[in-house]
């Protein structure tokens, strides 16, 4: 084998090893970690000879700009209220063996209303995500819940429709 071929084969092996070691992680989901900075505070009192004497140094934790957790918006005004169910599996289990149908709805993240053709629902708390799909759960002919899913982040939330009592 000639030296040129040996160098070419060696280069190909090194390139493959580097590619495998570095990986192709373009499809990985980015993660964010809130950052905090400990900022010391100084309390200074003048001494009798007019020199500043440090009394106490206490670190204070301050959040970096952009690391705040966003506060979810308030529920929409108007529409029939639907409250988030804390235990989705237990809530949906009560409908086993009954006639359950789901109808596609449109969720508007701007107005925070879920439009299910016949009625609009105000889900509480509003669903914050991307690529949201919502469905009206109709049990034995009565609207009972709104189920919303999203792609990013991947999640499902079920909201119980509140009836005027």
DRENZAMI-934551 format. One line per 5 residues: number of its first residue (from 1); their letters; for each residue x, y, z of C-alpha. Coordinates in steps of 0.5 Angstrom, whole numbers, plus 500, padded with zeros to 3 digits. Example, Ala and Ser with C-alpha at 12.3 -4.5 7.8 and 13.67 -1.06 7.14 Angstrom:
// DRENZAMI-934551
1	AS	525,491,516; 527,498,514
This chain:
// DRENZAMI-934551
1	XXXXX	500,500,500; 503,507,498; 504,512,503; 498,517,500; 493,511,501
6	XXXXX	495,510,508; 495,517,510; 488,517,506; 485,511,510; 488,514,517
11	XXXXX	485,521,515; 478,517,514; 479,513,520; 480,519,525; 474,523,521
16	XXXXX	470,517,523; 472,517,530; 471,525,531; 464,524,528; 462,519,533
21	XXXXX	465,522,539; 462,529,538; 456,526,535; 450,529,531; 446,532,537
26	XXXXX	442,537,533; 435,533,534; 436,534,542; 432,538,546; 435,544,549
31	XXXXX	435,545,556; 435,551,560; 438,552,567; 436,558,571; 442,562,573
36	XXXXX	443,565,580; 449,570,582; 451,570,589; 452,578,590; 456,580,596
41	XXXXX	453,586,600; 457,590,605; 455,594,611; 460,599,613; 460,604,619
46	XXXXX	465,609,620; 470,608,626; 472,613,631; 478,615,627; 473,616,620
51	XXXXX	476,610,617; 471,605,614; 470,598,617; 467,593,614; 462,590,619
56	XXXXX	458,584,615; 459,581,608; 452,577,607; 451,574,600; 445,575,597
61	XXXXX	442,571,591; 440,575,585; 437,572,579; 440,573,572; 436,577,567
66	XXXXX	432,572,562; 432,567,567; 425,568,570; 420,563,570; 414,566,566
71	XXXXX	408,567,570; 402,564,566; 397,569,563; 390,569,567; 384,565,564
76	XXXXX	380,568,558; 374,573,560; 368,570,556; 367,563,555; 365,557,559
81	XXXXX	370,556,565; 374,549,565; 379,548,571; 385,544,570; 384,537,573
86	XXXXX	390,535,578; 389,527,577; 388,526,569; 387,519,570; 383,518,576
91	XXXXX	378,524,572; 378,520,566; 377,513,569; 370,515,571; 367,515,564
96	XXXXX	369,508,563; 364,504,560; 360,510,558; 359,513,551; 365,518,550
101	XXXXX	366,522,544; 371,527,542; 370,533,538; 376,537,535; 376,544,537
106	XXXXX	381,550,536; 385,553,541; 387,561,540; 393,562,545; 392,570,544
111	XXXXX	385,570,546; 386,564,551; 379,561,548; 378,554,546; 372,554,540
116	XXXXX	369,548,540; 364,550,534; 357,551,539; 361,554,545; 367,557,547
121	XXXXX	371,555,553; 376,559,558; 381,554,560; 384,555,567; 390,555,567
126	XXXXX	391,557,560; 395,552,556; 402,555,554; 406,551,549; 407,550,541
131	XXXXX	402,546,536; 396,545,541; 390,541,539; 384,541,544; 378,536,544
136	XXXXX	371,537,547; 370,531,551; 362,529,550; 360,524,555; 353,521,554
141	XXXXX	351,527,550; 354,532,555; 360,536,554; 364,534,560; 372,536,559
146	XXXXX	377,539,554; 383,535,553; 389,539,550; 396,536,547; 402,540,545
151	XXXXX	408,537,541; 413,542,544; 413,541,550; 410,534,549; 404,534,554
156	XXXXX	397,533,555; 392,537,560; 385,535,562; 380,541,564; 373,539,567
161	XXXXX	368,544,564; 365,548,570; 357,548,570; 353,554,573; 350,551,580
